[in-house]
Amino acid sequence: MSNNAKKIFLALTIVVPFLIYCIVYYVPMFRNAPFKLKEFESIEFKWGPGNKLENSYNSATGAYQYVNAQDSLIRTNVKLRKDDILYLHSKASELGFWNFPDVIANSGTNLDSSKVLRYVMQFNYKKKSKKVIYVTDYTEIQKLKGLAEQMKTLLMQSINDAEERYGKKAALKN
């Protein structure tokens, strides 16, 4: 057998079946992914001590309220850009947000009576939504705590950046 015939035989017996296997196995997984960007509707983000979640943001309405350093409740309207939504969705996928447990808290923590700072992060899609409650005193799985902290920081940073942009636009109009 010639060298070219050996290469063709090798390609037909190993490479082609592997490619077919990959296509047959992975394409349905990507097609049936539960959290698709094209089905995205909104992000809801709330935080505060215990059950008192005074700070909140809803990307569908743009409603953003938070308690400032002087303990005043500030209400404003902040819209995230499509790029921000795309970024947050891709980072959530990258961090494995869809696989986070619904509650990230130490075992034995009573969510009803705990006064520890907590964050509620919820991504809403047409068919499904993913809601995660993260309590900041969580210590059991450090990697999960780090990922939850990262997701929380990304959400807060995106909202604050959008608020800054909106503030600059309003200042330019005046």
PEDA-V811085 format. One record per pair of residues at least 12 apart in sequence whose C-alpha atoms are under 8 Angstrom apart, sorted by the first residue. I is the first residue (numbers start at 1). J is the second residue. If there is no record, write none. Layout:
i = {I I}
j = {J J}
This chain:
i = {34 35 35 35 36 37 37 39 39 39 40 40 40 40 41 41 41 41 41 42 42 42 42 42 42 43 43 43 43 43 43 43 43 44 44 44 44 44 44 44 44 44 45 45 45 45 45 45 45 46 46 46 47 47 47 47 48 48 48 49 49 49 49 50 50 50 50 50 50 50 50 51 51 51 51 51 54 54 55 59 59 59 61 61 62 62 62 62 63 63 63 63 64 64 64 78 78 78 78 79 79 80 80 80 81 84 88 88 91 92 95 95 97 98 100 100 101 102 102 102 102 103 103 103 104 104 104 104 104 104 105 105 105 105 105 106 106 106 106 116 116 116 117 117 117 118 118 118 118 119 119 119 119 119 120 120 120 121 121 134}
j = {128 98 125 128 125 86 89 125 126 127 123 124 125 126 60 123 124 125 126 58 59 60 123 124 125 57 58 59 60 121 122 123 124 56 57 58 59 120 121 122 123 124 57 58 119 120 121 122 155 119 120 121 117 118 119 120 117 118 119 115 116 117 118 111 112 113 114 115 116 117 118 111 112 113 114 115 66 67 67 78 79 80 77 79 77 78 79 80 75 76 77 78 76 77 78 159 162 163 166 162 163 158 159 162 162 158 154 155 151 151 147 151 151 130 132 144 132 130 131 132 133 132 133 134 132 133 134 135 138 145 134 135 136 137 138 137 138 139 140 135 136 137 135 136 137 133 134 135 136 133 134 135 136 152 132 133 134 133 152 148}
